[in-house]
Amino acid sequence: MEENKLFEGLIGKFSPGIRRIAYKLNGRYRSFDHDDLYQEALLRLWNDYRAGKLADKTDSYVLQGCYFHLKNCIRKVNERSNIISLDALEDAQEGTTLQDQLLNKYTRQPDTRKELDEKLAVYNISHNGLKPREKKVISFLSDGLTTREIGKKIGVSHVSVVKMIKRIREKTLKCVDKF
């Protein structure tokens, strides 16, 4: 019971900051309601509190942790979602099912040269200039891991992972420009 009172005190302390973060992220990412984001941040705060991770942390550290947690949640959801505009189906033939229209619209490959160019660009990027560790980072990113999770897997900090991703982007842009 006393634990709940202490946590309620934390909620009172951090609630305005978390609400500001939720409103800020809701303005940039429409897939979530700000109340959903607020509840997700409170859940993270509760889990960290129960695990004893907040004992020696500053207020700004806790709020930054909530901010990055929410951004990661949004990123994961957006990566897993597949948004299809129904307006794009207006040109489809009448008498076909919605499933057929979607399959025809999004599985056709009218330009095989473009597809081949893209495959060559990916091959060129992965075989010219990327270190083995950078290739691992790309693999982990494609699996949907966060920077912290990737850092744990390869034995570096999440800040190092962010820097590696930046270098990968720079190398990728150079390869694409050459191609």
Secondary structure, 3 states (H helix, E strand, C coil): CHHHHHHHHHHHHHHHHHHHHHHHHHHHCCCCCHHHHHHHHHHHHHHHHHCCCCCCCCHHHHHHHHHHHHHHHHHHHHHHCCCCCHHHHCCCCCCCCHHHHHHHHHHCCCCHHHHHHHHHHHHHHHHCCCCHHHHHHHHHHHCCCCHHHHHHHHCCCHHHHHHHHHHHHHHHHHHHHHC
